[in-house]
Amino acid sequence: METTEAFVGLTCVDCGETFDAEAATHRCPDCGGILDPEYDYDRIGLTPETLDARPDGSMWRYDELLPFPAETAVSLGEGATPLVECPALADAMGVGRVLLKDEGANPTGTFKDRGQAAAMTAAREHGASEVALNSAGNAGQAAAAYAARADLDAHVFLPSRAGFTQKAMTEVHGADLTVADPVDGNSQIGDAGKAYAEAMEEHPEWYSTKTFVTPYRHEGKKTMALELLAQLDWEAPDGVVYPTGGGVGLVGMHKAAREARELGWTDELVPMYAAQAAGCAPVVRAYESGADRHEPLADDEVDTACNGIAIPDPGASHLILEAVRQSDGGAVATTDREILDAAIEVAREEGLEVGATCAAAVSGAFALAESGEFGPDDTVVLLNTGAGNKDVDALRAHLGEREVEAEARADE
């Protein structure tokens, strides 16, 4: 197994034990907790000046802070996504500057590519031949693409509510797709999780690339923060608003911000804000109540069209809450209408396409600014985790509803 010089193993976030990465492939062998890649930072001689002299290329530009070197990576050129100025949004929000980190520019159209690139690299390094995961949609599509790149067989489990694009492209990439039947007609990601768990019992040889089961997905996604800081000349913004379901990227970004500070590249942490849909906001509820972990929602309590963040039981909520509190960030929930309106506003005012789910970051930022969390001199970064064409049906349907309502008001 070829790893980078500074990578020393995997440490359990719960019990604190550290394990060799060749032996421990997924959860903690001792307590079942989440494993996190660990580094000896004294071995990293990298500086911002050295990084800035490198071509952008991909997320593997930062491989000294990743477990695997770039030359071994399963890569489709993921990362190096643009950070786009949004002056119209800044004016509307009443803040100094709004920037949108556009993860829709990744190979399969979402930030999931970063996590799957790292996870598939680990799978290949561990000698896997078949991989499996359940997903709300985008991670399944990304897994199918990166498994194809790695010459691995993929088994993807999606809920019936997953988008047509994600289902179709999962199969186009050659993965074995299972669409889980909804319970009581109420399709949720939990349906896919149950189908996945049953299949894994029958096929224990399958290598999981499921969220926070593999230690490597949040590690790949942390490169979003490294890129963001480099694009801002290593000055932390006043807030990053992140559309939050499972929170893998938020946790990864917070880790990268801590590493950048540890290495002396930045002086401050990046304040992270979790943005959720009001119809499925377990992290926001926990944050507002002062709890360290969320209370899971029942499937029939979930009421949102934002599939990508409709996660009623995020398994790493304690890490999400730790990240937002440690970074002096926060958490906010907005309605589906506010989220979808925000996606349309970004498209019309800035010409940028954000996913319906991802627009929770936009509506969340507006709510935070209105509450006084962001001020007129602040720089606010919105994380667009996926391309707008992933959710084109939801966006077009909402636009149609708005037009009907406008016509009705005009006739009154």
C-alpha positions as CSV (number, residue, x, y, z in Angstrom):
1,M,0.0,0.0,0.0
2,E,1.6,3.2,-1.1
3,T,1.0,6.2,1.1
4,T,2.3,9.8,1.5
5,E,5.3,10.5,3.8
6,A,3.3,12.3,6.5
7,F,0.4,9.9,6.7
8,V,0.9,7.8,9.9
9,G,-2.4,5.9,10.2
10,L,-6.0,6.1,11.2
11,T,-7.1,7.4,14.6
12,C,-10.6,6.7,16.1
13,V,-12.4,9.9,16.9
14,D,-14.2,8.1,19.7
15,C,-11.6,5.9,21.6
16,G,-8.5,7.6,20.4
17,E,-6.7,4.5,19.3
18,T,-4.5,4.7,16.1
19,F,-4.3,1.9,13.6
20,D,-2.2,1.0,10.6
21,A,-4.1,1.9,7.4
22,E,-3.3,-1.5,5.8
23,A,-5.0,-3.4,8.6
24,A,-7.9,-1.1,9.6
25,T,-9.9,-0.3,6.4
26,H,-13.2,1.1,7.7
27,R,-14.5,1.6,11.2
28,C,-12.5,1.3,14.4
29,P,-11.7,-2.4,15.1
30,D,-11.9,-1.7,18.9
31,C,-15.1,0.3,19.4
32,G,-16.7,0.7,15.9
33,G,-16.1,4.5,15.9
34,I,-15.2,6.7,12.9
35,L,-11.6,6.5,11.8
36,D,-9.8,9.7,10.7
37,P,-6.5,9.9,8.8
38,E,-3.7,11.3,10.8
39,Y,-0.5,13.0,9.8
40,D,2.9,13.9,11.3
41,Y,2.8,17.6,10.4
42,D,6.6,17.9,11.1
43,R,7.2,15.9,8.0
44,I,5.3,18.4,5.8
45,G,7.7,21.0,4.4
46,L,5.1,22.5,2.2
47,T,4.4,26.2,2.2
48,P,1.7,28.4,0.6
49,E,4.4,29.8,-1.7
50,T,5.2,26.3,-2.9
51,L,1.6,25.5,-3.4
52,D,0.9,28.7,-5.2
53,A,3.7,27.9,-7.7
54,R,2.0,24.7,-8.6
55,P,-0.6,24.4,-11.4
56,D,-4.1,23.9,-10.2
57,G,-4.6,20.5,-11.8
58,S,-6.9,18.7,-9.4
59,M,-7.4,18.1,-5.7
60,W,-4.2,16.0,-5.7
61,R,-2.2,19.2,-5.8
62,Y,-2.5,18.9,-2.0
63,D,-1.4,15.3,-1.8
64,E,1.1,15.9,1.0
65,L,-2.0,16.4,3.2
66,L,-3.8,13.3,1.8
67,P,-3.1,9.6,2.5
68,F,-2.2,8.7,-1.0
69,P,0.2,10.3,-3.5
70,A,-1.1,11.8,-6.7
71,E,0.6,9.2,-8.9
72,T,-1.5,6.4,-7.3
73,A,-4.8,8.3,-7.3
74,V,-8.0,7.1,-9.0
75,S,-8.7,10.5,-10.5
76,L,-10.9,12.1,-13.1
77,G,-9.5,15.6,-12.6
78,E,-11.8,16.4,-9.6
79,G,-11.2,19.6,-7.7
80,A,-9.7,22.9,-8.8
81,T,-13.2,24.3,-8.9
82,P,-13.8,28.0,-9.4
83,L,-14.5,30.6,-6.7
84,V,-16.9,33.1,-8.3
85,E,-17.6,36.6,-7.2
86,C,-21.4,37.3,-6.7
87,P,-21.8,41.1,-6.4
88,A,-25.5,41.1,-6.9
89,L,-26.0,38.6,-4.0
90,A,-23.6,40.7,-1.9
91,D,-25.7,43.8,-2.5
92,A,-29.0,41.9,-1.8
93,M,-27.5,40.3,1.4
94,G,-26.0,43.5,2.7
95,V,-22.5,42.1,3.1
96,G,-19.1,43.1,1.8
97,R,-18.5,40.2,-0.5
98,V,-20.2,37.0,-1.6
99,L,-18.3,34.2,-3.3
100,L,-19.6,30.9,-4.6
101,K,-17.4,27.8,-4.6
102,D,-18.8,25.9,-7.5
103,E,-18.5,22.2,-7.0
104,G,-20.8,21.7,-10.0
105,A,-17.7,21.9,-12.1
106,N,-16.5,18.5,-10.9
107,P,-16.5,15.5,-13.4
108,T,-19.9,14.1,-12.4
109,G,-21.2,17.5,-11.3
110,T,-20.9,17.4,-7.5
111,F,-18.4,17.5,-4.7
112,K,-19.0,13.8,-4.1
113,D,-16.3,13.2,-6.7
114,R,-13.6,14.4,-4.3
115,G,-14.7,11.8,-1.6
116,Q,-15.1,9.0,-4.1
117,A,-11.7,9.7,-5.6
118,A,-10.0,9.2,-2.3
119,A,-12.2,6.2,-1.3
120,M,-11.7,4.4,-4.6
121,T,-8.0,4.9,-4.3
122,A,-8.1,3.3,-0.9
123,A,-10.2,0.5,-2.3
124,R,-7.8,-0.2,-5.0
125,E,-4.8,0.0,-2.7
126,H,-6.5,-2.5,-0.4
127,G,-7.0,-4.9,-3.3
128,A,-10.7,-4.7,-3.5
129,S,-12.5,-6.0,-6.6
130,E,-16.1,-4.9,-5.7
131,V,-17.3,-1.8,-3.9
132,A,-20.7,-0.8,-2.4
133,L,-22.5,2.1,-0.8
134,N,-26.0,3.5,-0.3
135,S,-26.6,7.1,-1.2
136,A,-29.3,9.8,-1.7
137,G,-28.1,10.0,-5.3
138,N,-25.0,12.0,-6.2
139,A,-22.5,9.9,-4.3
140,G,-23.9,6.8,-6.0
141,Q,-23.3,8.3,-9.4
142,A,-19.8,9.4,-8.4
143,A,-19.0,6.0,-7.0
144,A,-20.1,4.4,-10.3
145,A,-17.9,6.7,-12.3
146,Y,-14.8,6.3,-10.1
147,A,-15.3,2.5,-9.8
148,A,-15.3,2.4,-13.6
149,R,-12.1,4.4,-13.6
150,A,-10.5,2.0,-11.1
151,D,-11.8,-1.1,-12.9
152,L,-13.9,-2.1,-9.9
153,D,-17.4,-3.5,-9.8
154,A,-19.8,-1.2,-8.0
155,H,-23.0,-1.9,-6.2
156,V,-25.1,1.2,-5.6
157,F,-28.3,1.4,-3.5
158,L,-30.5,4.5,-4.0
159,P,-33.9,5.4,-2.6
160,S,-36.7,5.7,-5.2
161,R,-36.8,9.5,-4.6
162,A,-33.3,9.9,-6.0
163,G,-33.2,11.9,-9.2
164,F,-33.5,10.4,-12.7
165,T,-30.1,11.7,-13.7
166,Q,-28.3,10.0,-10.7
167,K,-30.1,6.7,-11.3
168,A,-29.5,6.8,-15.1
169,M,-25.8,7.7,-14.9
170,T,-25.1,5.1,-12.2
171,E,-26.2,2.5,-14.7
172,V,-24.5,4.2,-17.6
173,H,-21.2,3.9,-15.8
174,G,-21.8,0.2,-15.4
175,A,-22.7,-0.1,-11.7
176,D,-25.2,-2.6,-10.4
177,L,-28.1,-0.3,-9.3
178,T,-30.7,-1.3,-6.7
179,V,-33.5,1.2,-6.2
180,A,-35.0,0.5,-2.8
181,D,-38.7,0.2,-2.4
182,P,-40.2,2.9,-0.1
183,V,-41.8,1.9,3.2
184,D,-45.4,3.0,3.4
185,G,-45.0,5.0,0.1
186,N,-42.6,7.4,1.9
187,S,-39.2,7.1,0.1
188,Q,-36.2,8.0,2.2
189,I,-32.4,7.3,2.2
190,G,-33.0,4.9,5.0
191,D,-34.7,2.5,2.6
192,A,-31.5,2.4,0.6
193,G,-29.5,2.0,3.8
194,K,-31.5,-1.1,4.8
195,A,-31.1,-2.6,1.3
196,Y,-27.4,-1.9,1.4
197,A,-27.0,-3.4,4.9
198,E,-28.8,-6.6,3.9
199,A,-26.6,-6.9,0.8
200,M,-23.4,-6.4,2.8
201,E,-24.4,-9.2,5.2
202,E,-24.6,-11.5,2.1
203,H,-21.4,-10.1,0.6
204,P,-19.0,-9.3,3.3
205,E,-16.2,-9.2,0.8
206,W,-17.6,-6.0,-0.8
207,Y,-15.5,-3.0,0.1
208,S,-17.7,-0.1,1.4
209,T,-17.3,3.5,0.3
210,K,-20.2,4.6,2.4
211,T,-20.2,7.9,4.3
212,F,-18.1,7.7,7.5
213,V,-17.7,3.9,7.0
214,T,-14.7,4.5,4.8
215,P,-12.3,6.9,6.5
216,Y,-11.4,8.6,3.2
217,R,-14.4,10.4,1.9
218,H,-14.2,13.3,4.3
219,E,-10.5,13.4,3.7
220,G,-11.0,13.9,-0.1
221,K,-13.6,16.6,0.6
222,K,-11.3,18.6,2.9
223,T,-9.5,19.7,-0.2
224,M,-12.4,22.2,-0.8
225,A,-11.1,24.2,2.2
226,L,-7.5,24.0,1.1
227,E,-8.5,25.3,-2.4
228,L,-10.7,28.0,-0.9
229,L,-8.0,29.3,1.3
230,A,-5.5,29.3,-1.5
231,Q,-8.0,31.2,-3.7
232,L,-8.3,33.8,-0.9
233,D,-4.6,34.2,-0.5
234,W,-4.7,32.2,2.7
235,E,-7.1,34.6,4.5
236,A,-10.0,32.9,6.1
237,P,-13.4,34.3,5.1
238,D,-15.9,35.4,7.7
239,G,-18.2,32.5,7.0
240,V,-18.7,29.4,4.8
241,V,-22.3,28.4,4.5
242,Y,-22.6,24.7,3.7
243,P,-25.7,22.7,2.7
244,T,-25.7,20.0,5.3
245,G,-27.2,16.5,5.2
246,G,-24.6,13.9,6.3
247,G,-22.1,16.8,6.8
248,V,-19.1,14.9,5.3
249,G,-17.7,17.9,3.5
250,L,-18.3,20.3,6.4
251,V,-16.3,18.0,8.7
252,G,-13.6,17.6,6.1
253,M,-13.3,21.3,5.5
254,H,-13.1,22.1,9.2
255,K,-10.3,19.5,9.5
256,A,-8.4,21.2,6.6
257,A,-8.8,24.6,8.2
258,R,-7.3,23.2,11.5
259,E,-4.4,21.7,9.5
260,A,-3.7,25.0,7.7
261,R,-3.6,26.8,11.0
262,E,-1.4,24.0,12.5
263,L,1.0,24.4,9.6
264,G,1.1,28.2,10.0
265,W,-0.6,28.9,6.7
266,T,-3.5,30.8,8.3
267,D,-4.1,32.6,11.5
268,E,-7.8,31.8,11.9
269,L,-10.2,28.9,11.5
270,V,-12.8,29.1,8.8
271,P,-16.2,29.7,10.5
272,M,-18.5,26.9,9.2
273,Y,-22.3,27.3,9.1
274,A,-24.5,24.3,8.5
275,A,-27.5,25.1,6.4
276,Q,-30.5,22.6,6.3
277,A,-34.0,22.5,5.1
278,A,-36.6,23.2,7.7
279,G,-38.4,20.0,6.8
280,C,-35.3,18.0,7.8
281,A,-33.1,19.9,10.2
282,P,-31.8,17.5,13.0
283,V,-28.4,19.3,13.2
284,V,-29.9,22.7,13.5
285,R,-32.2,21.5,16.2
286,A,-29.3,20.0,18.1
287,Y,-27.3,23.2,17.7
288,E,-30.0,25.5,18.9
289,S,-30.7,23.2,21.9
290,G,-27.1,23.1,22.9
291,A,-26.9,19.3,22.4
292,D,-23.8,17.4,21.4
293,R,-25.6,15.1,19.1
294,H,-28.9,15.2,17.1
295,E,-32.1,13.4,17.8
296,P,-33.0,11.3,14.8
297,L,-36.2,12.2,12.9
298,A,-38.7,9.5,12.0
299,D,-39.1,9.0,8.3
300,D,-42.6,10.4,8.4
301,E,-41.3,13.6,10.0
302,V,-39.1,14.4,6.9
303,D,-40.9,17.0,4.8
304,T,-38.6,18.5,2.1
305,A,-38.0,18.2,-1.6
306,C,-34.3,18.8,-1.1
307,N,-33.2,15.1,-1.5
308,G,-29.5,15.6,-1.0
309,I,-29.9,17.0,2.5
310,A,-33.0,14.9,3.5
311,I,-30.9,12.9,6.0
312,P,-33.0,12.3,9.2
313,D,-30.2,10.5,11.1
314,P,-26.8,11.9,10.2
315,G,-24.3,9.5,11.8
316,A,-21.6,12.0,12.5
317,S,-23.7,14.9,13.9
318,H,-21.3,15.2,16.8
319,L,-18.5,16.0,14.4
320,I,-20.6,18.5,12.6
321,L,-21.7,20.2,15.8
322,E,-18.1,20.2,17.0
323,A,-16.9,21.8,13.8
324,V,-19.5,24.7,13.7
325,R,-18.9,25.4,17.4
326,Q,-15.1,25.1,17.4
327,S,-14.9,27.4,14.3
328,D,-17.3,30.0,15.8
329,G,-19.9,29.3,13.1
330,G,-23.5,28.2,13.4
331,A,-26.5,26.4,11.9
332,V,-29.6,27.7,10.1
333,A,-32.7,26.2,8.6
334,T,-34.9,27.7,5.8
335,T,-38.0,26.5,4.1
336,D,-38.1,24.7,0.8
337,R,-39.7,27.7,-0.8
338,E,-36.9,29.9,0.4
339,I,-34.3,27.4,-0.8
340,L,-35.8,27.0,-4.3
341,D,-36.4,30.8,-4.6
342,A,-32.7,31.3,-3.8
343,A,-31.7,28.9,-6.6
344,I,-33.7,30.9,-9.1
345,E,-32.4,34.2,-7.8
346,V,-28.8,33.0,-8.2
347,A,-29.5,31.9,-11.8
348,R,-31.2,35.2,-12.7
349,E,-29.0,37.6,-10.8
350,E,-25.6,36.0,-11.3
351,G,-26.1,33.5,-14.1
352,L,-24.8,30.7,-12.0
353,E,-26.6,27.3,-11.7
354,V,-26.9,25.8,-8.2
355,G,-28.6,22.6,-7.3
356,A,-32.0,22.8,-5.6
357,T,-30.5,21.2,-2.5
358,C,-27.4,23.3,-2.6
359,A,-29.4,26.5,-2.6
360,A,-30.0,25.9,1.1
361,A,-26.5,27.6,1.5
362,V,-27.8,30.7,-0.3
363,S,-31.1,31.0,1.5
364,G,-29.3,30.1,4.8
365,A,-26.8,32.9,4.2
366,F,-29.6,35.4,3.6
367,A,-31.2,34.3,6.9
368,L,-27.9,34.6,8.7
369,A,-27.3,38.1,7.3
370,E,-30.8,39.2,8.2
371,S,-30.3,38.0,11.8
372,G,-27.1,40.1,12.0
373,E,-24.7,37.1,11.9
374,F,-23.0,38.6,8.8
375,G,-22.3,42.3,8.4
376,P,-21.5,44.9,5.7
377,D,-17.7,44.2,5.8
378,D,-17.9,40.4,5.8
379,T,-16.8,38.0,3.1
380,V,-19.3,35.1,2.9
381,V,-18.6,31.9,0.9
382,L,-21.5,29.8,-0.4
383,L,-20.7,26.2,-1.0
384,N,-22.6,25.0,-4.2
385,T,-22.1,21.3,-3.8
386,G,-23.7,20.3,-7.1
387,A,-24.7,21.5,-10.5
388,G,-28.2,22.9,-11.1
389,N,-29.0,20.4,-13.9
390,K,-29.0,17.7,-11.2
391,D,-32.3,19.1,-9.9
392,V,-33.7,20.6,-13.1
393,D,-37.2,19.1,-12.6
394,A,-37.5,20.5,-9.0
395,L,-36.3,23.9,-10.2
396,R,-38.6,24.1,-13.2
397,A,-41.6,22.9,-11.2
398,H,-41.0,25.6,-8.6
399,L,-40.6,28.2,-11.3
400,G,-43.9,27.1,-12.8
401,E,-45.7,27.3,-9.4
402,R,-44.3,30.9,-9.0
403,E,-45.7,31.9,-12.4
404,V,-49.1,30.4,-11.6
405,E,-49.2,32.3,-8.3
406,A,-48.1,35.5,-10.0
407,E,-50.9,35.2,-12.6
408,A,-53.4,34.5,-9.8
409,R,-52.4,37.7,-7.9
410,A,-52.6,39.7,-11.1
411,D,-56.2,38.5,-11.7
412,E,-57.3,39.5,-8.2
